[in-house]
Amino acid sequence: METGLFSYPTPFTPPTTEEDELSFLRLVRSRRVGPATFHRLIAEHGSAAAALAALPEVARAAGAADYTPCPEGVARAERTAGRRAGARLLLHGFPGYPEDLAETPDAPPVLWALGDLALLAQPRVALVGARNASSLGLRMARRLAEDLGAAGLVVVSGLARGVDAAAHEAALATGTIAVMAGGIDTVYPPENASLGEAIAERGLRLSEMPPGQAPFARHFPARNRIIAGLCRATVVVEAAARSGSLHTAREALDYGREVMAVPGHPMDARASGCNILIRDGALLVRGAEDVLAALGYELVAAPETPPEPEPAAPPAPPVATALKGLRERLLALLGPTPTPEDAVSRDLGVDAATLARELVPLEIEGEVQRHPGGMISRA
């Protein structure tokens, strides 16, 4: 079968049997069975059903007395909850499971998938970064996501605040995958609920957790390895020296995937992680062209089309909502690099006059500095 540069054939995916699904769920949800142990048991016993039968004896040999695998009723309840949420269950080693992820040594044995499964048959790139992203970081994430999506790449991220959310929003039209730390039906943070719904309708959500599972701190590193494993490359837009984004980059390196980073101002803590990655050999990214060139593709210019009328401006948020914590949100968006004042105004959802009133005391206090050309920065 001939395929284009970015078109992958969608494999035939016969339905797994009820026994396969229940055996996988029972084995992976059994106490002390993580992904590495799951894959070792499958390799030793040939199937999930055989591994389940052998598991009590394996546990006794390891010193765990009175060991009982996950009950069948628990697995059935999880499967029912997943189906009620509209999700599909993907099993490692079965058709439909993403090949890039299956190659990793700690691949999740099961994945709940909600949305367009065809996105798993297309080339993918991860865009990750700071939750408290600057205005420049958010704009860079949007531009990269739009341009990479236009070139045929599916954008993968973690549905977090900041860079993740900006990347998902910008790639909704071309294809985006959100990897979730909690259950497939549990969007976190809550403010991304509407974005999560849009991704389920127009993109794809993935989770290795049971439906209904609230995310805990230990779940986020596990989510990060899935993001890295799904993608040929991971691009870090903004990241502190110790951050989940750098953990994702390290996982990508361990998997032998490309790692790239957007440089930032040396005095901006949100750029320190990216600068460290570049110092240590990550590819410096100025735009989508750098990402595509590293992957062996070219950025094809879109054909010229007549200009479309300007879209209607979105309704302004209620004044109380827009002004709540305005000072803190304004300072969070700014860094040492000068940023256009009108861009900051749009990011904050306030008009120019409101922003100007907030800037005056910050200038007097020495928190904000003005630059020629309508630019502002943290002092």
FENURVEN-V438668 format. One line per field, one symbol per residue. ss: DSSP state (A for helix, B for strand, O for the rest). A space follows every 10 residues. Layout:
ss = ???
This chain:
ss = OOOOOOOOOO OOOOOOOAAA AAAAAAAAOO OOOOAAAAAA AAAAAOOAAA AAAAAAAAAA AOOOOOOOOO OAAAAAAAAA AAAAOOOBBB BOOOOOOOAA AAOOOOOOOB BBBBBOAAAA AOOBBBBBOO OOOOAAAAAA AAAAAAAAAA OOOBBBBOOO OOAAAAAAAA AOOOOBBBBO OOOOOOOOOA AAAAAAAAAA AAOBBBBOOO OOOOOOAAAA AAAAAAAAAA OOBBBBOOOO OOOAAAAAAA AAAAOOOBBB BOOOOOOOAA AAAAAAAAAO OOBBOOOAAA AAAAOOOOOO OOOOOOOOOO OOOOOOOOAA AAAOOAAAAA AAAOOOOOBB AAAAAAAAOO OAAAAAAAAA AAAAOOOBBB BOOOBBBBO
